[in-house]
Amino acid sequence: MKLLFIPDPEKDVIYEYSFHDSLIKYAKNIVKIEGFITEGKGGLELVPGTSGKITFSFNKELQQGCLLRVWFYGDGGKERPNAIKISKNGGRTHKEVSSNGNYIGEVFDLSSYVNGTENFQILFESENHAPFTPVVFDKIEVAIPKGEEVRSLLPNLPKIMGLIFLYS
């Protein structure tokens, strides 16, 4: 009977968004989306000669950290440059986390970027100078763990794939 009155342990908050649905622009945490198309149902795309931006906003407690896992595609900045940026002041200024990468399930610990704030934004920017319409963004997962210690809840897929190829 005593167990009925003991609260459940606090759980981590995980937000997941897949861009294979044209209704994604109405998702709760999306502040702004521009430039991307969803014609092919394969994720967010950019037609040649265009750029796109998508901004997410998240709330947390001051001491909480944050992990980000993304499927955000580029080519090293040649024809399809991209960037991931963080803002702690409502989007007035941003600090770059990473740029010009091909992020396939890559995990970023954003804790040092979001330390000391209760609200932060993540901005994804991409350009397309290629002669075709590529998918540039498939999915995002944001984990905000309860407590001060951030432990990786999200497997880093590029590292896992590297281990598989190393031992096969």
N, C-alpha and C positions, 0 to 999 in steps of 0.2 A: 504494500500500500504506500510505503514511503517513496518508492520510485515514481509514483504518479505526480509528486510535487517537486521533483528535481527537474530543473529546466534542461532542455537539450543543449549540448555544447554549441558554441557559435560556429557558424559555417562560413566558408569563403563565398564571395559573390563572384560569379562568372557570367560575363556577357558574351554571347556568341551571335555574330551576324554573318550570314551568307548572302552574297550578292547575286545569286542565281534567280532572284525574284524581283520583278519590276516594282513591287510594293515596298522595297527596302527604303526608299526615300522617306517613308512615313514612320520609320523606326524611331523609338522613343529617344535614344541617345544621339541621334544625328541632328546636328545643329544646322549644317549647311552642306549642300551637295551641288556641284556645278560642273558642266563640261562632259561628264560621262554619259554613255548611252548603255542601255540594257537590251538591245535588239536581239542578240543571239542567245539569250538566256544562259550564257556561259560565264557570267560575271560582269563586272563593270568594264566597258570598252572605251577606247578613244579612237575616233576617226583620224586619218592623217592630217597633220597640221594643227591639231588642237591640244588643249591641256585640260586637266580636270583637278578638282579639289574636293575633298570630303572631310568634314570636321565632326568629331564625336566629342561629347561632353560627359564627364563622369563625376560622381560625388563619392567621397570617402571621408574617413576620420583623419585628423592631422597626422597621427603616427603611422597610419597604414601605408604599406608599399603598394606596388602594382606590377604585374607581369603582362606582357603583350605578346601574342603569337599572331603572325600575319602570313597571308598568301598574297604578296604584293610584288608584281613582276616588272622587271626592268632589264637593261642590258649593259650595265656598267656605265651608263651615261652617254653612250654613243648616239643612238637614235631615240631611245626611250628613257630619259632621265627621270628619277623619282626621288622623293624625300619623305621622311617621317619626322614630324616636329611636335614639340610639346609646348603648351601655353599654360601658365598658372595665373594669368590675369585677364581671362575672358577673351583671349584671342588678339589682344593688342600687340604682344610680342611673342615670339616663338624661339625655342632652342632646338637645334637640330639633333636628333637621335642617331640617324643614319641616312645615307643617301646613295643613289646610283647602284642599288643592289637588286638582286633577283631573290626575293625572300620567299622560300617555299617552306612554310611551317616554322619559320625561325622565331625564337623566343628572345625577347628583350626585357631585361629588368629595368623598369622605369622608376624604381623607388627613389633614386637620387634626383630625378627630374621633378617628381611630384611631392617631395618631402616638404612638410610644413604648410600644406594647403588642403582645403576641404573640397575644392572643385578644380578640375583640370580639363584641358582639351587636348585631343590628339588630332593633328592635321596630317593628311596624306595628300601629297601633290605628285602629279605625274604629267609628262608631256609625251607627245607622239610625233616624231619627225620621220618615222618610217612610212613607206608607201602602202601600208596595209593597216587594217583595223584590229589591233591585238586586244586580248583580254589583259587588263593590267591589275585587276584587284578581284580576288575570289572570296576571301573570308578574313574575318578578324575575331580573335578571342581576347578578352581582357579579364584578368583575374585580380581581384582585390581581396587579399587574404585578411582574415580577422587577426588582430594582434600586430605586434611590431615586426616580427620575423617573417621575411618573405622566403618561402620555399617553393621550388619550382613545381607547380601543379601541372604545368603544361610541358609535354615532352618536346625537346628540340629535334624536329624531324631531320634536318640536314645532318646533325651529329649521329643520330640513330642510323641513317642510311649509310653514312661513312663507316660505321662499325660493322654493319652487315656486309658491305663490300670488302672490308679489310679481312674479315674472317670467313669469307666464302671462297 
